[in-house]
Amino acid sequence: MNGIDTGTVVYDVQKKEIIVNFLEDEGIKKDIKAHLSKEHVFLIPESNVIDDFRKEKGFPKDNLTFFQLALCELYINTGVWVEW
């Protein structure tokens, strides 16, 4: 498949559960799960000013915002590229 592995990462809002599907590479799946299951310090914007934010600790499964912010950091922490 051109050296590119594809899969999905889905957040179930009602169950607060993250589902990772990567059939071709268990290593990638493991890396993604590890990143999305640890606690993060998220920078939450308060306005459109670049340095106007608050810090919040939490897990990506806590809410959709934390999940999306953790996906933004996925490449930096795992080398896995995400397209949305």
MDAnalysis code that builds the backbone (N, CA, C; Angstrom):
import MDAnalysis as mda
import numpy as np

u = mda.Universe.empty(252, n_residues=84, atom_resindex=np.repeat(np.arange(84), 3), trajectory=True)
u.add_TopologyAttr("name", ["N", "CA", "C"] * 84)
u.add_TopologyAttr("resid", np.arange(1, 85))
u.add_TopologyAttr("resname", ["MET", "ASN", "GLY", "ILE", "ASP", "THR", "GLY", "THR", "VAL", "VAL", "TYR", "ASP", "VAL", "GLN", "LYS", "LYS", "GLU", "ILE", "ILE", "VAL", "ASN", "PHE", "LEU", "GLU", "ASP", "GLU", "GLY", "ILE", "LYS", "LYS", "ASP", "ILE", "LYS", "ALA", "HIS", "LEU", "SER", "LYS", "GLU", "HIS", "VAL", "PHE", "LEU", "ILE", "PRO", "GLU", "SER", "ASN", "VAL", "ILE", "ASP", "ASP", "PHE", "ARG", "LYS", "GLU", "LYS", "GLY", "PHE", "PRO", "LYS", "ASP", "ASN", "LEU", "THR", "PHE", "PHE", "GLN", "LEU", "ALA", "LEU", "CYS", "GLU", "LEU", "TYR", "ILE", "ASN", "THR", "GLY", "VAL", "TRP", "VAL", "GLU", "TRP"])
u.atoms.positions = np.array([
    [0.819, -1.192, 0.000],
    [0.000, 0.000, 0.000],
    [0.863, 1.257, 0.000],
    [1.858, 1.322, -0.842],
    [2.771, 2.457, -0.995],
    [3.522, 2.818, 0.279],
    [3.689, 1.888, 1.197],
    [4.411, 2.159, 2.432],
    [3.631, 3.015, 3.423],
    [2.375, 3.271, 3.142],
    [1.559, 4.090, 4.035],
    [0.517, 3.196, 4.698],
    [0.532, 3.182, 6.013],
    [-0.480, 2.450, 6.764],
    [-1.617, 3.408, 7.083],
    [-2.822, 2.941, 6.932],
    [-3.963, 3.796, 7.251],
    [-4.846, 3.116, 8.276],
    [-5.603, 3.932, 8.958],
    [-6.524, 3.423, 9.958],
    [-7.397, 4.548, 10.458],
    [-8.102, 4.285, 11.524],
    [-8.980, 5.294, 12.094],
    [-8.804, 5.382, 13.599],
    [-9.088, 6.562, 14.110],
    [-9.142, 6.800, 15.547],
    [-10.469, 7.512, 15.775],
    [-11.323, 6.901, 16.596],
    [-12.671, 7.412, 16.797],
    [-12.902, 7.658, 18.284],
    [-13.576, 8.764, 18.587],
    [-13.946, 9.069, 19.968],
    [-15.460, 8.924, 20.115],
    [-15.879, 8.058, 21.012],
    [-17.295, 7.875, 21.316],
    [-17.632, 8.811, 22.473],
    [-18.334, 9.901, 22.166],
    [-18.633, 10.939, 23.145],
    [-19.452, 10.407, 24.312],
    [-20.442, 9.572, 24.038],
    [-21.322, 9.089, 25.100],
    [-20.621, 8.115, 26.043],
    [-19.784, 7.240, 25.498],
    [-19.072, 6.266, 26.331],
    [-17.738, 6.792, 26.852],
    [-17.286, 7.949, 26.307],
    [-15.964, 8.506, 26.620],
    [-14.898, 7.437, 26.385],
    [-14.933, 6.889, 25.175],
    [-14.047, 5.790, 24.800],
    [-13.355, 6.118, 23.473],
    [-12.095, 5.752, 23.388],
    [-11.334, 5.957, 22.166],
    [-11.086, 4.599, 21.517],
    [-11.424, 4.499, 20.221],
    [-11.245, 3.256, 19.474],
    [-10.186, 3.494, 18.398],
    [-9.126, 2.677, 18.422],
    [-8.033, 2.790, 17.454],
    [-8.052, 1.562, 16.562],
    [-8.154, 1.780, 15.259],
    [-8.171, 0.691, 14.288],
    [-7.026, 0.848, 13.288],
    [-6.002, 0.059, 13.442],
    [-4.899, -0.020, 12.487],
    [-4.613, -1.493, 12.276],
    [-5.134, -2.041, 11.221],
    [-5.040, -3.476, 10.987],
    [-3.646, -3.920, 10.567],
    [-2.911, -3.050, 9.878],
    [-1.653, -3.467, 9.268],
    [-0.434, -3.344, 10.175],
    [-0.511, -2.542, 11.222],
    [0.671, -2.319, 12.041],
    [0.287, -2.197, 13.520],
    [0.515, -3.251, 14.266],
    [0.197, -3.251, 15.698],
    [1.076, -2.267, 16.464],
    [2.293, -2.000, 15.955],
    [3.180, -1.041, 16.615],
    [2.601, 0.360, 16.589],
    [2.057, 0.761, 15.440],
    [1.426, 2.074, 15.320],
    [0.230, 2.156, 16.257],
    [-0.567, 1.115, 16.252],
    [-1.754, 1.064, 17.116],
    [-1.353, 1.218, 18.585],
    [-0.303, 0.534, 18.985],
    [0.180, 0.590, 20.364],
    [0.655, 2.000, 20.722],
    [1.397, 2.652, 19.800],
    [1.896, 4.005, 20.032],
    [0.753, 5.001, 20.182],
    [-0.248, 4.886, 19.311],
    [-1.392, 5.791, 19.364],
    [-2.152, 5.600, 20.679],
    [-2.413, 4.346, 21.041],
    [-3.135, 4.067, 22.282],
    [-2.375, 4.602, 23.496],
    [-1.065, 4.438, 23.501],
    [-0.260, 4.923, 24.620],
    [-0.370, 6.444, 24.741],
    [-0.276, 7.138, 23.615],
    [-0.369, 8.600, 23.633],
    [-1.752, 9.064, 24.094],
    [-2.791, 8.393, 23.631],
    [-4.150, 8.820, 23.938],
    [-4.652, 8.333, 25.300],
    [-3.863, 7.557, 26.005],
    [-4.306, 7.083, 27.317],
    [-3.550, 7.730, 28.474],
    [-2.581, 8.587, 28.170],
    [-1.850, 9.244, 29.257],
    [-2.407, 10.645, 29.513],
    [-2.148, 11.144, 30.714],
    [-2.599, 12.480, 31.078],
    [-1.754, 13.526, 30.351],
    [-2.392, 14.595, 29.890],
    [-1.725, 15.685, 29.185],
    [-2.008, 17.002, 29.907],
    [-1.169, 17.987, 29.626],
    [-1.462, 19.361, 30.011],
    [-1.825, 20.058, 28.708],
    [-3.086, 20.453, 28.593],
    [-3.588, 21.070, 27.375],
    [-3.594, 22.586, 27.518],
    [-3.249, 23.271, 26.434],
    [-3.327, 24.725, 26.386],
    [-4.632, 25.083, 25.684],
    [-5.566, 25.630, 26.432],
    [-6.900, 25.936, 25.930],
    [-6.972, 27.425, 25.591],
    [-7.219, 27.755, 24.320],
    [-7.287, 29.171, 23.935],
    [-8.439, 29.898, 24.641],
    [-8.169, 31.123, 25.052],
    [-9.189, 31.974, 25.654],
    [-9.673, 33.031, 24.664],
    [-8.854, 33.314, 23.639],
    [-9.206, 34.311, 22.617],
    [-8.361, 34.016, 21.372],
    [-8.359, 34.932, 20.423],
    [-7.538, 34.778, 19.217],
    [-6.118, 35.305, 19.401],
    [-5.806, 35.809, 20.570],
    [-4.463, 36.292, 20.876],
    [-3.578, 35.076, 21.158],
    [-2.405, 35.043, 20.534],
    [-1.569, 33.829, 20.553],
    [-1.155, 33.381, 21.955],
    [-0.977, 34.305, 22.872],
    [-0.529, 33.901, 24.208],
    [-1.638, 33.991, 25.263],
    [-2.872, 33.959, 24.818],
    [-4.010, 34.006, 25.744],
    [-4.626, 32.609, 25.859],
    [-4.127, 31.861, 26.824],
    [-4.613, 30.496, 27.012],
    [-4.546, 30.121, 28.486],
    [-5.258, 29.065, 28.820],
    [-5.178, 28.499, 30.169],
    [-4.687, 27.062, 30.052],
    [-4.087, 26.570, 31.101],
    [-3.610, 25.185, 31.119],
    [-4.604, 24.323, 31.881],
    [-4.921, 23.171, 31.286],
    [-5.796, 22.209, 31.949],
    [-5.179, 20.827, 31.833],
    [-5.176, 20.098, 32.943],
    [-4.718, 18.712, 32.949],
    [-5.903, 17.804, 32.681],
    [-5.656, 16.751, 31.909],
    [-6.729, 15.800, 31.678],
    [-6.305, 14.710, 30.718],
    [-7.195, 13.783, 30.517],
    [-6.972, 12.660, 29.609],
    [-7.765, 12.893, 28.326],
    [-7.242, 12.466, 27.177],
    [-7.965, 12.632, 25.918],
    [-9.373, 12.049, 25.928],
    [-9.608, 11.020, 26.713],
    [-10.943, 10.412, 26.752],
    [-11.930, 11.222, 27.584],
    [-11.461, 12.236, 28.315],
    [-12.344, 13.026, 29.183],
    [-13.415, 13.789, 28.413],
    [-13.048, 14.331, 27.249],
    [-14.019, 15.076, 26.445],
    [-13.503, 15.234, 25.018],
    [-14.365, 15.668, 24.132],
    [-14.021, 15.788, 22.716],
    [-12.900, 16.801, 22.487],
    [-12.912, 17.897, 23.214],
    [-11.863, 18.912, 23.059],
    [-10.495, 18.340, 23.406],
    [-10.388, 17.645, 24.531],
    [-9.109, 17.040, 24.922],
    [-8.669, 15.993, 23.899],
    [-9.618, 15.215, 23.393],
    [-9.312, 14.215, 22.369],
    [-8.725, 14.897, 21.133],
    [-9.366, 15.949, 20.658],
    [-8.891, 16.646, 19.465],
    [-7.530, 17.286, 19.693],
    [-7.320, 17.869, 20.859],
    [-6.023, 18.471, 21.156],
    [-4.919, 17.414, 21.221],
    [-5.240, 16.244, 21.759],
    [-4.257, 15.154, 21.819],
    [-3.911, 14.660, 20.414],
    [-4.902, 14.650, 19.508],
    [-4.614, 14.270, 18.114],
    [-3.662, 15.267, 17.461],
    [-3.792, 16.548, 17.830],
    [-2.899, 17.570, 17.284],
    [-1.451, 17.319, 17.696],
    [-1.247, 16.713, 18.848],
    [0.100, 16.430, 19.360],
    [0.602, 15.037, 18.967],
    [-0.216, 14.270, 18.298],
    [0.118, 12.874, 17.996],
    [1.400, 12.744, 17.190],
    [1.544, 13.536, 16.135],
    [2.732, 13.425, 15.275],
    [4.011, 13.763, 16.044],
    [3.950, 14.799, 16.839],
    [5.128, 15.226, 17.608],
    [5.586, 14.122, 18.561],
    [4.626, 13.429, 19.156],
    [4.941, 12.429, 20.180],
    [5.130, 11.005, 19.655],
    [4.576, 10.708, 18.482],
    [4.649, 9.325, 17.991],
    [5.178, 9.194, 16.567],
    [5.175, 10.285, 15.802],
    [5.556, 10.205, 14.392],
    [4.422, 9.727, 13.504],
    [3.226, 9.580, 14.068],
    [2.055, 9.142, 13.300],
    [1.319, 10.390, 12.821],
    [1.116, 10.458, 11.496],
    [0.448, 11.594, 10.873],
    [-1.053, 11.383, 10.866],
    [-1.797, 12.422, 11.218],
    [-3.249, 12.356, 11.258],
    [-3.822, 13.344, 10.253],
    [-4.771, 12.881, 9.461],
    [-5.527, 13.760, 8.579],
    [-6.957, 13.827, 9.082],
    [-7.537, 15.020, 9.099],
    [-8.916, 15.124, 9.488],
    [-9.678, 15.891, 8.457],
])
